[in-house]
């Protein structure tokens, strides 16, 4: 990944956190420094969760996400 891609990715994550504000799973305030980033099949950020929100997702649901090409990245 080059510098421009890294900058764009960081801005996309920041936008998602600002747009979502609260974790949809726990209601916790999201923080761009600690959020869990869900990436689509192309590797682009599509959603953010708090670490506790990600921990609440069952292994079966994680498998479904993986089948659909969703990957997870700590940010």
Secondary structure, DSSP 8 states (H G I E B T S, - for coil): --HHHHHHHHHHHHHHHHHH-B-TTT--B--TTT-EEEE-TTS-EEEEE-HHHHHTS-HHHHHHHHHTT-EEEE-
